[in-house]
Amino acid sequence: MDKNPFFGHEGSQASRQTIPLSRPAVNRSNINGICLLPKCLDSLVTKSDQPSPWWSPARHADRKPFLLARREIARAVRAWFDEQGFVEVETAILQISPGNETHLHAPRTELVRADGSRAARYLRTSPEFACKKLLAAGEQKIFEFARVFRDRERGDLHLPEFTMLEWYRANAAYDAIMADTIVVIAHAAQATGIGTFSFRGRSADPFVEPELLTVAAAFERFAGIDLLATIAGGEGDRAALAAAASGKVRVADDDTWSDIFSKVLVEHVEPNLGQGRLTVLFEYPAPEAALARVKPDDPRVAERFEVYACGVELANGFGELTDAAEQRHRFTEAMNEKQRRYGERYPLDEEFLAAVARMPQASGVALGFDRLVMLASGAIRIDQVVWTPPAGEA
């Protein structure tokens, strides 16, 4: 029997384990008269059978309960961070680099300086680079409600512009950030008075202790794949994973190890997460470490976790990497793959890499605030819970 490295529970890696957290007192009544069951007339149409614009009085009135719920959730979350001694920060949207992940795409713009010269800039996909520079500057506990941007993303769970709630603790292990995340989600549910999250026929109680599940255990349980057997020296063995995933997902000739991993995760694992309660999926494989540090006692996995409710990913957190050379290597590899796949690459932020070398040991997490509001308010689409849906859409 292995000891759980984060919360001291005994059990095999494949066992379902829980996090012992103190919960806020649950008030399941409506808050400030907010009705969590609006008439859902968001599909109002005009005489021409075209959707009415979001700013039409009738459609806005239909969305108003969700928007008031958003206000209450933001208040509750800010109050909790204040109680915990966090400082709210506001970081710049325009960045030299929007982030260096293969499959994240950012809008690009151009600054015109006073002398007429031009400089390329990107709308950030995350405030992560700026927040880590603040950690290097000496900040200890920070959070931000950040406006972030993604190209090539739109759907019931995706917007091209959305709010990311991101926070960091200096000199804290990443189990502390895991615990924070569960408590923040519970406070959101408490703020609206909802008892259970529901989405597409799935439900999750945000007030009960969540499930703790390693990625390796999830792949074994839901896909019958021994994931760690396909990793050696921190690198993924593409042939080994392709063989293990054969018959479970479609594997293309040019799929990388990470592509196959993502297909199995999306098709076989994620639909089973956050059922009945939240799931913390942790110990991501080293090839998927991104900006997380590798686990010291097992280089096959990284200190990375994600939190799910009703099959929906809500948060993605790291025990933060502070090895600048390793971070540069990962970014370079990711940009090489982006160039191969999409014909583009983003520059590296040299100031960020310098800050990584100077920042303290830390842990941080990014939580999709709009998705959290959607679940905590009972909305069925993410655009119902933002004050102004994407420009150019009805």
DOFI-944178 format. One record per residue (C-alpha): x, y, z; chain; residue number from 1; residue in three letters. Coordinates in steps of 0.05 Angstrom, whole numbers. Layout:
<rs>
     east    north       up   kette    nr   rest
        X        Y        Z       A   NUM    ALA
...
</rs>
This chain:
<rs>
     east    north       up   kette    nr   rest
        0        0        0       A     1    MET
       28       67      -20       A     2    ASP
       20      130       20       A     3    LYS
      -14      187      -15       A     4    ASN
       41      240      -23       A     5    PRO
       -5      299      -12       A     6    PHE
      -56      285       41       A     7    PHE
      -29      227       81       A     8    GLY
      -82      177       62       A     9    HIS
      -64      104       56       A    10    GLU
      -83       65       -5       A    11    GLY
      -61       43      -74       A    12    SER
      -54       95     -128       A    13    GLN
     -116       68     -162       A    14    ALA
     -159       75     -100       A    15    SER
     -209      132      -93       A    16    ARG
     -184      179      -39       A    17    GLN
     -210      243       -9       A    18    THR
     -183      309       16       A    19    ILE
     -200      326       88       A    20    PRO
     -220      399       84       A    21    LEU
     -261      444      128       A    22    SER
     -321      469       90       A    23    ARG
     -358      535       93       A    24    PRO
     -426      530      125       A    25    ALA
     -476      513       71       A    26    VAL
     -533      561       58       A    27    ASN
     -576      529        4       A    28    ARG
     -626      586        1       A    29    SER
     -625      638      -54       A    30    ASN
     -577      696      -42       A    31    ILE
     -606      767      -43       A    32    ASN
     -667      743      -80       A    33    GLY
     -629      714     -139       A    34    ILE
     -671      662     -173       A    35    CYS
     -627      605     -197       A    36    LEU
     -681      577     -242       A    37    LEU
     -694      632     -294       A    38    PRO
     -744      620     -350       A    39    LYS
     -686      603     -397       A    40    CYS
     -714      645     -453       A    41    LEU
     -644      657     -480       A    42    ASP
     -668      631     -547       A    43    SER
     -717      689     -559       A    44    LEU
     -723      703     -633       A    45    VAL
     -748      761     -674       A    46    THR
     -802      757     -727       A    47    LYS
     -748      740     -777       A    48    SER
     -730      678     -736       A    49    ASP
     -661      707     -722       A    50    GLN
     -637      707     -649       A    51    PRO
     -649      773     -614       A    52    SER
     -585      809     -595       A    53    PRO
     -559      798     -525       A    54    TRP
     -572      871     -509       A    55    TRP
     -646      867     -524       A    56    SER
     -685      881     -459       A    57    PRO
     -722      815     -459       A    58    ALA
     -660      772     -471       A    59    ARG
     -619      812     -420       A    60    HIS
     -674      803     -369       A    61    ALA
     -672      728     -381       A    62    ASP
     -596      727     -369       A    63    ARG
     -598      775     -309       A    64    LYS
     -604      721     -255       A    65    PRO
     -541      688     -280       A    66    PHE
     -505      755     -280       A    67    LEU
     -527      772     -209       A    68    LEU
     -502      703     -188       A    69    ALA
     -435      721     -220       A    70    ARG
     -432      783     -177       A    71    ARG
     -446      744     -113       A    72    GLU
     -394      691     -130       A    73    ILE
     -341      744     -144       A    74    ALA
     -356      778      -78       A    75    ARG
     -351      713      -39       A    76    ALA
     -287      692      -72       A    77    VAL
     -254      760      -61       A    78    ARG
     -275      758       12       A    79    ALA
     -243      690       21       A    80    TRP
     -178      712      -11       A    81    PHE
     -177      774       33       A    82    ASP
     -187      730       95       A    83    GLU
     -128      687       72       A    84    GLN
      -82      748       65       A    85    GLY
      -78      748      -11       A    86    PHE
      -66      812      -50       A    87    VAL
     -107      824     -112       A    88    GLU
      -64      845     -171       A    89    VAL
      -78      872     -241       A    90    GLU
      -28      852     -294       A    91    THR
      -19      875     -366       A    92    ALA
      -60      843     -422       A    93    ILE
      -11      860     -478       A    94    LEU
       50      815     -475       A    95    GLN
      113      800     -515       A    96    ILE
       94      727     -512       A    97    SER
       23      702     -498       A    98    PRO
       48      635     -472       A    99    GLY
       87      579     -504       A   100    ASN
       41      519     -507       A   101    GLU
       32      480     -572       A   102    THR
      -43      482     -577       A   103    HIS
      -59      550     -547       A   104    LEU
      -69      606     -597       A   105    HIS
      -70      681     -582       A   106    ALA
      -95      742     -619       A   107    PRO
      -37      784     -646       A   108    ARG
      -35      860     -651       A   109    THR
       17      913     -664       A   110    GLU
       38      974     -624       A   111    LEU
       57     1038     -659       A   112    VAL
      108     1076     -618       A   113    ARG
      114     1151     -614       A   114    ALA
      170     1150     -666       A   115    ASP
      128     1109     -714       A   116    GLY
      164     1044     -704       A   117    SER
      122      982     -694       A   118    ARG
      126      925     -644       A   119    ALA
       87      859     -645       A   120    ALA
       47      843     -583       A   121    ARG
       -2      789     -564       A   122    TYR
      -64      787     -521       A   123    LEU
      -47      741     -464       A   124    ARG
      -75      671     -458       A   125    THR
      -61      673     -383       A   126    SER
      -33      722     -331       A   127    PRO
       18      669     -310       A   128    GLU
       81      701     -337       A   129    PHE
       65      768     -304       A   130    ALA
       44      737     -238       A   131    CYS
      108      697     -233       A   132    LYS
      148      760     -245       A   133    LYS
      112      789     -185       A   134    LEU
      132      727     -144       A   135    LEU
      204      740     -165       A   136    ALA
      194      812     -142       A   137    ALA
      176      789      -73       A   138    GLY
      101      780      -71       A   139    GLU
       79      721      -28       A   140    GLN
        5      709      -41       A   141    LYS
      -30      740     -101       A   142    ILE
      -93      730     -142       A   143    PHE
     -123      761     -204       A   144    GLU
     -189      761     -241       A   145    PHE
     -155      765     -309       A   146    ALA
     -185      778     -377       A   147    ARG
     -152      728     -424       A   148    VAL
     -158      710     -497       A   149    PHE
     -157      648     -540       A   150    ARG
     -161      641     -615       A   151    ASP
     -193      579     -646       A   152    ARG
     -239      568     -586       A   153    GLU
     -315      576     -584       A   154    ARG
     -370      531     -557       A   155    GLY
     -416      519     -499       A   156    ASP
     -354      517     -454       A   157    LEU
     -307      562     -492       A   158    HIS
     -304      637     -507       A   159    LEU
     -250      675     -545       A   160    PRO
     -247      725     -487       A   161    GLU
     -260      702     -416       A   162    PHE
     -242      710     -343       A   163    THR
     -187      669     -311       A   164    MET
     -183      669     -236       A   165    LEU
     -110      655     -222       A   166    GLU
      -73      653     -155       A   167    TRP
       -4      636     -127       A   168    TYR
       27      619      -60       A   169    ARG
      102      628      -51       A   170    ALA
      137      575      -10       A   171    ASN
       77      529      -10       A   172    ALA
       70      458      -34       A   173    ALA
       19      446      -88       A   174    TYR
      -27      407      -42       A   175    ASP
      -42      475      -10       A   176    ALA
      -65      502      -77       A   177    ILE
     -106      439      -88       A   178    MET
     -142      451      -22       A   179    ALA
     -152      525      -40       A   180    ASP
     -185      505     -105       A   181    THR
     -236      459      -72       A   182    ILE
     -253      512      -21       A   183    VAL
     -261      567      -74       A   184    VAL
     -309      522     -113       A   185    ILE
     -349      508      -49       A   186    ALA
     -353      583      -34       A   187    HIS
     -381      595     -104       A   188    ALA
     -435      544      -93       A   189    ALA
     -451      572      -25       A   190    GLN
     -456      642      -54       A   191    ALA
     -513      622     -100       A   192    THR
     -545      572      -54       A   193    GLY
     -542      516     -105       A   194    ILE
     -538      447      -75       A   195    GLY
     -512      407     -133       A   196    THR
     -476      424     -198       A   197    PHE
     -510      395     -259       A   198    SER
     -488      395     -332       A   199    PHE
     -510      351     -390       A   200    ARG
     -540      298     -348       A   201    GLY
     -483      294     -298       A   202    ARG
     -483      321     -227       A   203    SER
     -432      335     -172       A   204    ALA
     -439      357     -100       A   205    ASP
     -387      412      -88       A   206    PRO
     -395      406      -12       A   207    PHE
     -372      334       -3       A   208    VAL
     -300      312       -1       A   209    GLU
     -273      306      -71       A   210    PRO
     -243      246     -105       A   211    GLU
     -168      243     -111       A   212    LEU
     -145      204     -172       A   213    LEU
      -77      201     -205       A   214    THR
      -74      206     -281       A   215    VAL
      -42      137     -284       A   216    ALA
      -99      107     -243       A   217    ALA
     -151      141     -286       A   218    ALA
     -120      114     -350       A   219    PHE
     -119       44     -321       A   220    GLU
     -190       47     -296       A   221    ARG
     -225       81     -354       A   222    PHE
     -182       61     -413       A   223    ALA
     -144       -2     -390       A   224    GLY
      -77       31     -406       A   225    ILE
      -14       27     -364       A   226    ASP
        7       99     -377       A   227    LEU
       71      100     -336       A   228    LEU
       98       41     -375       A   229    ALA
      100       87     -436       A   230    THR
      146      138     -402       A   231    ILE
      221      132     -392       A   232    ALA
      271      186     -373       A   233    GLY
      215      237     -371       A   234    GLY
      199      225     -444       A   235    GLU
      139      191     -475       A   236    GLY
      148      129     -517       A   237    ASP
      102      143     -575       A   238    ARG
      103       72     -602       A   239    ALA
       86       42     -534       A   240    ALA
       27       88     -523       A   241    LEU
        2       79     -594       A   242    ALA
        2        4     -583       A   243    ALA
      -33       10     -516       A   244    ALA
      -86       57     -544       A   245    ALA
      -98       16     -607       A   246    SER
     -172        2     -614       A   247    GLY
     -190       54     -561       A   248    LYS
     -176      118     -600       A   249    VAL
     -159      133     -672       A   250    ARG
      -84      143     -678       A   251    VAL
      -58      182     -737       A   252    ALA
       10      172     -767       A   253    ASP
       34      240     -746       A   254    ASP
        4      238     -676       A   255    ASP
       56      250     -622       A   256    THR
       56      217     -553       A   257    TRP
       21      278     -526       A   258    SER
      -32      276     -581       A   259    ASP
      -49      204     -564       A   260    ILE
      -50      220     -490       A   261    PHE
      -99      277     -502       A   262    SER
     -145      234     -544       A   263    LYS
     -150      181     -490       A   264    VAL
     -159      234     -436       A   265    LEU
     -216      269     -474       A   266    VAL
     -252      207     -500       A   267    GLU
     -245      158     -442       A   268    HIS
     -224      194     -378       A   269    VAL
     -255      263     -374       A   270    GLU
     -327      241     -384       A   271    PRO
     -320      199     -320       A   272    ASN
     -292      254     -276       A   273    LEU
     -330      297     -227       A   274    GLY
     -388      248     -222       A   275    GLN
     -426      256     -157       A   276    GLY
     -369      298     -128       A   277    ARG
     -309      338     -152       A   278    LEU
     -249      300     -178       A   279    THR
     -177      323     -168       A   280    VAL
     -137      290     -224       A   281    LEU
      -64      295     -204       A   282    PHE
        7      272     -221       A   283    GLU
        4      288     -295       A   284    TYR
       56      250     -337       A   285    PRO
      123      286     -344       A   286    ALA
      114      298     -419       A   287    PRO
       52      340     -400       A   288    GLU
       87      379     -344       A   289    ALA
       81      446     -381       A   290    ALA
      104      496     -327       A   291    LEU
      103      446     -270       A   292    ALA
      162      415     -235       A   293    ARG
      174      340     -241       A   294    VAL
      160      301     -178       A   295    LYS
      227      291     -142       A   296    PRO
      216      218     -124       A   297    ASP
      184      197     -190       A   298    ASP
      209      232     -253       A   299    PRO
      155      199     -295       A   300    ARG
      103      247     -266       A   301    VAL
       97      322     -251       A   302    ALA
       66      364     -197       A   303    GLU
        7      383     -239       A   304    ARG
      -67      374     -224       A   305    PHE
     -135      390     -254       A   306    GLU
     -203      395     -220       A   307    VAL
     -267      369     -253       A   308    TYR
     -341      375     -239       A   309    ALA
     -394      340     -282       A   310    CYS
     -339      322     -333       A   311    GLY
     -321      396     -340       A   312    VAL
     -249      418     -327       A   313    GLU
     -251      477     -279       A   314    LEU
     -179      487     -257       A   315    ALA
     -107      470     -276       A   316    ASN
      -52      478     -223       A   317    GLY
       23      468     -215       A   318    PHE
       78      460     -166       A   319    GLY
      116      513     -204       A   320    GLU
      180      499     -242       A   321    LEU
      237      544     -221       A   322    THR
      291      515     -267       A   323    ASP
      297      567     -322       A   324    ALA
      340      523     -367       A   325    ALA
      288      467     -364       A   326    GLU
      232      517     -377       A   327    GLN
      268      544     -438       A   328    ARG
      277      473     -464       A   329    HIS
      204      457     -456       A   330    ARG
      182      522     -489       A   331    PHE
      229      511     -548       A   332    THR
      203      441     -559       A   333    GLU
      131      465     -555       A   334    ALA
      144      521     -605       A   335    MET
      179      473     -652       A   336    ASN
      117      429     -651       A   337    GLU
       71      490     -660       A   338    LYS
      113      509     -721       A   339    GLN
      107      439     -750       A   340    ARG
       33      433     -737       A   341    ARG
        6      504     -747       A   342    TYR
       61      540     -784       A   343    GLY
       72      592     -729       A   344    GLU
      111      602     -665       A   345    ARG
      110      653     -609       A   346    TYR
      172      687     -582       A   347    PRO
      200      670     -514       A   348    LEU
      193      722     -460       A   349    ASP
      265      728     -437       A   350    GLU
      245      770     -376       A   351    GLU
      198      714     -355       A   352    PHE
      254      662     -360       A   353    LEU
      299      707     -319       A   354    ALA
      244      714     -267       A   355    ALA
      235      638     -264       A   356    VAL
      308      632     -243       A   357    ALA
      296      681     -186       A   358    ARG
      226      665     -162       A   359    MET
      217      625      -97       A   360    PRO
      188      556      -94       A   361    GLN
      114      566     -106       A   362    ALA
       49      535     -128       A   363    SER
       -7      565     -169       A   364    GLY
      -72      549     -204       A   365    VAL
     -115      577     -260       A   366    ALA
     -190      569     -253       A   367    LEU
     -241      583     -308       A   368    GLY
     -285      633     -271       A   369    PHE
     -340      634     -324       A   370    ASP
     -345      558     -322       A   371    ARG
     -350      560     -247       A   372    LEU
     -405      612     -250       A   373    VAL
     -441      571     -302       A   374    MET
     -443      510     -257       A   375    LEU
     -458      548     -193       A   376    ALA
     -515      587     -225       A   377    SER
     -548      530     -263       A   378    GLY
     -533      560     -332       A   379    ALA
     -526      512     -391       A   380    ILE
     -478      554     -434       A   381    ARG
     -419      596     -416       A   382    ILE
     -443      657     -455       A   383    ASP
     -503      662     -409       A   384    GLN
     -459      682     -350       A   385    VAL
     -417      738     -382       A   386    VAL
     -444      809     -383       A   387    TRP
     -426      820     -456       A   388    THR
     -420      758     -500       A   389    PRO
     -368      758     -557       A   390    PRO
     -372      817     -605       A   391    ALA
     -403      801     -671       A   392    GLY
     -448      746     -644       A   393    GLU
     -523      752     -633       A   394    ALA
</rs>
